[in-house]
Amino acid sequence: MTEKEGVNYLKNSVSKIADNFAFVFLDVSLTMSLTNDNVFMCCDWIIVMLQTHQRALLGANGFLKYLQTNLIDEFGKTIDVAGVLPVLSKGQLIIHFITALDILVQDQNKQ
């Protein structure tokens, strides 16, 4: 089995039943692994959920870069990010999220 066949294994399986449903939701953590690559190859859209602190936002940014280089560029995957949902575990953490978002925007502007 080639790498491309391996990363499309779940997609090929899900495609056999996908027409029977309006939506198929696959819920996984944002980690970089062959298992998750299989899930992401099945998706038309991704919704990124993250906690509202700087490390989570920087991790999500790294994850999106991973999607770009490993799935879109290497395997030609077409996928859209439908949204980013910040999750507050404590009310005061919104300050951390805003600060992290400012840092990320500044970093993007430097490039």
Backbone bond lengths (Angstrom), bond angles and torsions (degrees), N, CA, C in turn:
res aa  C-N    CA-C-N  psi(-1)  N-CA   C-N-CA  omega(-1)  CA-C   N-CA-C  phi
1 M - - - 1.447 - - 1.533 108.31 -
2 T 1.322 116.42 128.36 1.459 120.42 178.32 1.524 110.10 -74.76
3 E 1.332 116.23 166.94 1.466 120.30 178.84 1.531 110.60 -61.87
4 K 1.327 116.81 -40.92 1.462 120.41 179.56 1.533 110.78 -64.64
5 E 1.308 117.86 -40.75 1.469 120.50 176.39 1.527 110.85 -64.25
6 G 1.329 116.02 -38.96 1.462 120.36 179.76 1.518 113.01 -64.88
7 V 1.320 116.19 -41.67 1.461 119.99 -177.89 1.532 111.36 -75.69
8 N 1.330 117.69 -16.08 1.464 122.05 177.85 1.529 113.47 -102.49
9 Y 1.322 117.67 7.47 1.459 121.40 -175.79 1.532 111.97 -58.11
10 L 1.329 117.52 -50.60 1.465 121.06 -179.31 1.525 111.18 -65.99
11 K 1.326 116.66 -39.94 1.465 120.71 178.82 1.525 110.83 -57.83
12 N 1.306 116.77 -44.11 1.466 120.47 179.24 1.522 111.34 -63.87
13 S 1.322 117.28 -36.88 1.462 121.34 178.80 1.519 111.68 -71.16
14 V 1.332 117.01 -45.05 1.469 121.59 -178.40 1.524 110.80 -67.51
15 S 1.315 117.76 -33.65 1.468 120.40 -177.97 1.523 112.23 -61.19
16 K 1.328 117.11 -23.24 1.469 121.14 179.67 1.528 112.05 -70.13
17 I 1.336 117.59 -24.82 1.473 120.71 -178.11 1.523 113.32 -116.79
18 A 1.314 117.87 -9.62 1.472 121.49 -172.70 1.525 113.21 -59.52
19 D 1.299 118.63 -33.79 1.468 121.59 -178.56 1.531 112.66 -66.71
20 N 1.321 117.00 -15.42 1.462 121.17 179.31 1.532 112.54 -82.13
21 F 1.327 118.08 -4.96 1.462 122.22 -174.41 1.522 110.13 -131.86
22 A 1.334 115.58 149.72 1.459 120.35 174.80 1.527 109.82 -73.10
23 F 1.332 116.61 -39.26 1.460 122.28 179.10 1.524 109.11 -139.76
24 V 1.314 115.31 148.19 1.461 122.04 170.78 1.523 105.71 -125.26
25 F 1.323 116.72 118.18 1.458 121.58 -179.72 1.521 109.51 -102.52
26 L 1.315 116.09 131.80 1.456 122.82 175.95 1.528 107.34 -122.34
27 D 1.306 116.82 119.77 1.466 122.13 -174.71 1.516 109.54 -109.41
28 V 1.321 115.88 114.23 1.466 121.32 177.90 1.520 108.97 -137.84
29 S 1.315 115.60 160.47 1.463 119.43 174.74 1.525 109.07 -76.17
30 L 1.321 115.86 159.13 1.469 120.19 -179.03 1.526 109.92 -83.27
31 T 1.317 115.10 74.51 1.457 120.11 175.88 1.517 108.51 -117.80
32 M 1.301 114.75 159.96 1.452 120.65 -178.69 1.525 108.08 -102.06
33 S 1.339 115.23 102.72 1.459 120.22 -178.00 1.525 108.78 -153.00
34 L 1.315 116.43 164.45 1.459 120.96 178.72 1.529 110.61 -63.44
35 T 1.341 116.21 -37.50 1.467 119.94 178.12 1.522 110.37 -59.99
36 N 1.315 117.06 -49.31 1.464 120.24 -179.86 1.521 111.94 -69.61
37 D 1.324 117.92 -33.44 1.461 119.64 175.26 1.526 109.75 -57.72
38 N 1.333 117.32 -40.30 1.461 121.70 176.79 1.524 110.77 -61.08
39 V 1.321 117.10 -43.46 1.467 121.08 179.22 1.526 109.96 -64.74
40 F 1.319 117.21 -46.28 1.471 120.35 -177.31 1.531 111.48 -65.92
41 M 1.323 117.79 -31.12 1.459 120.22 177.26 1.529 111.67 -68.41
42 C 1.331 117.34 -21.09 1.472 122.04 176.90 1.527 111.82 -79.03
43 C 1.300 117.40 -19.98 1.468 121.88 -167.36 1.525 112.83 -89.02
44 D 1.328 113.84 145.59 1.456 120.62 167.40 1.527 109.92 -93.29
45 W 1.334 115.68 -30.60 1.467 122.40 -179.36 1.517 110.03 -136.02
46 I 1.319 114.09 152.63 1.467 121.19 174.59 1.520 107.81 -127.68
47 I 1.319 115.84 136.91 1.464 121.85 170.93 1.524 106.11 -112.15
48 V 1.315 116.96 120.38 1.455 122.61 -178.22 1.529 108.44 -93.52
49 M 1.324 116.48 120.84 1.464 121.43 174.86 1.520 107.51 -107.42
50 L 1.331 115.73 137.00 1.454 119.02 -179.93 1.515 110.61 -151.34
51 Q 1.314 114.53 154.89 1.456 119.80 175.64 1.522 108.87 -74.34
52 T 1.310 115.63 157.61 1.465 120.44 -173.45 1.524 111.48 -89.97
53 H 1.304 116.32 66.00 1.464 120.39 170.49 1.517 108.82 -143.14
54 Q 1.297 115.31 162.40 1.466 121.47 -170.43 1.522 112.59 -58.02
55 R 1.315 118.06 -44.54 1.471 119.82 -177.73 1.519 111.94 -61.53
56 A 1.336 116.83 -37.63 1.465 119.58 179.42 1.523 110.71 -66.72
57 L 1.313 117.22 -40.52 1.466 120.34 179.83 1.527 111.05 -67.81
58 L 1.312 116.41 -41.65 1.463 119.54 177.65 1.532 110.52 -65.91
59 G 1.342 116.76 -36.82 1.461 120.66 176.00 1.516 111.77 -63.88
60 A 1.332 116.80 -41.22 1.471 120.74 178.00 1.521 110.38 -64.74
61 N 1.316 116.97 -38.61 1.464 120.69 177.09 1.531 110.39 -62.67
62 G 1.334 116.69 -43.24 1.460 121.05 176.66 1.522 111.88 -62.87
63 F 1.328 115.62 -38.58 1.460 120.80 177.91 1.526 111.06 -63.22
64 L 1.323 117.19 -43.34 1.471 120.43 179.66 1.520 111.17 -65.33
65 K 1.321 117.27 -36.49 1.467 120.32 174.94 1.531 110.21 -64.60
66 Y 1.329 116.42 -39.17 1.465 121.67 176.86 1.529 110.52 -61.01
67 L 1.334 116.64 -45.50 1.471 119.82 176.83 1.517 110.87 -57.49
68 Q 1.331 116.17 -43.53 1.462 120.55 -177.93 1.523 111.22 -62.73
69 T 1.327 116.49 -49.84 1.462 118.83 -174.72 1.520 113.34 -77.55
70 N 1.327 117.80 -40.12 1.458 119.86 -172.28 1.518 114.05 -88.98
71 L 1.308 118.77 -33.07 1.462 119.21 -176.84 1.521 112.51 -106.90
72 I 1.310 117.22 -44.72 1.464 119.95 -176.84 1.528 110.23 -75.45
73 D 1.325 116.72 -53.71 1.468 119.78 -177.45 1.525 112.38 -70.93
74 E 1.333 117.03 -45.57 1.464 120.27 -173.60 1.531 113.06 -77.55
75 F 1.347 116.41 -40.46 1.465 119.17 -174.56 1.522 113.83 -112.06
76 G 1.332 117.82 0.69 1.455 120.95 177.06 1.518 114.62 71.68
77 K 1.312 117.31 24.77 1.463 121.79 -178.92 1.526 110.51 -69.86
78 T 1.330 116.50 135.81 1.456 122.34 172.90 1.521 106.89 -102.55
79 I 1.337 116.43 119.48 1.463 120.82 -177.02 1.520 108.80 -150.45
80 D 1.310 116.41 145.23 1.465 121.39 178.54 1.519 109.31 -118.60
81 V 1.324 115.89 145.82 1.460 121.17 171.76 1.521 106.11 -89.31
82 A 1.322 116.57 110.96 1.462 121.76 -177.86 1.521 111.62 -74.32
83 G 1.317 117.16 -23.14 1.460 119.41 179.17 1.506 111.80 171.09
84 V 1.320 113.63 168.58 1.459 122.18 174.12 1.523 106.33 -122.94
85 L 1.321 116.58 122.50 1.457 121.57 -177.48 1.519 109.84 -109.52
86 P 1.326 117.13 105.66 1.466 118.89 175.33 1.522 110.12 -74.73
87 V 1.326 116.44 136.54 1.458 122.70 -179.07 1.516 107.97 -115.82
88 L 1.318 116.52 123.44 1.464 121.52 178.70 1.519 109.72 -90.17
89 S 1.321 116.72 127.51 1.453 118.18 172.36 1.528 109.97 -96.75
90 K 1.336 116.44 -22.04 1.460 122.59 174.09 1.522 106.90 -143.25
91 G 1.309 117.53 144.35 1.454 122.33 -176.24 1.510 114.98 -56.52
92 Q 1.318 118.88 -37.81 1.459 120.49 -176.33 1.522 113.05 -74.04
93 L 1.313 117.95 -9.11 1.461 120.19 -177.63 1.520 113.35 -72.94
94 I 1.332 118.38 -10.91 1.464 120.17 176.89 1.528 110.08 -59.35
95 I 1.311 117.05 -31.65 1.475 121.39 177.87 1.518 109.60 -63.21
96 H 1.324 118.02 -42.38 1.460 121.51 178.85 1.524 110.96 -63.38
97 F 1.334 116.69 -40.16 1.454 120.75 -179.27 1.523 110.93 -65.91
98 I 1.331 117.43 -45.01 1.468 120.98 178.97 1.523 110.36 -61.88
99 T 1.321 117.39 -42.93 1.465 121.26 177.96 1.524 110.69 -62.30
100 A 1.321 116.94 -44.66 1.459 121.03 179.46 1.524 110.86 -64.43
101 L 1.317 116.81 -40.28 1.461 120.66 178.62 1.525 110.59 -63.51
102 D 1.327 117.66 -41.43 1.469 121.30 176.05 1.521 111.26 -59.89
103 I 1.330 116.93 -42.88 1.466 121.44 179.89 1.525 109.84 -63.98
104 L 1.326 116.79 -43.55 1.458 120.36 -179.71 1.521 111.28 -63.67
105 V 1.319 118.14 -42.72 1.466 122.00 178.75 1.536 110.14 -63.21
106 Q 1.315 116.46 -42.49 1.469 119.91 178.34 1.512 110.09 -62.84
107 D 1.341 117.00 -41.40 1.461 121.18 178.91 1.525 110.80 -62.72
108 Q 1.318 117.60 -42.38 1.465 121.49 178.72 1.529 111.34 -64.84
109 N 1.337 117.27 -37.63 1.463 120.83 -179.91 1.526 112.00 -68.02
110 K 1.323 117.91 -28.00 1.457 121.43 178.27 1.531 111.84 -69.47
111 Q 1.339 115.46 -26.48 1.470 119.96 -177.46 1.463 108.10 -82.43
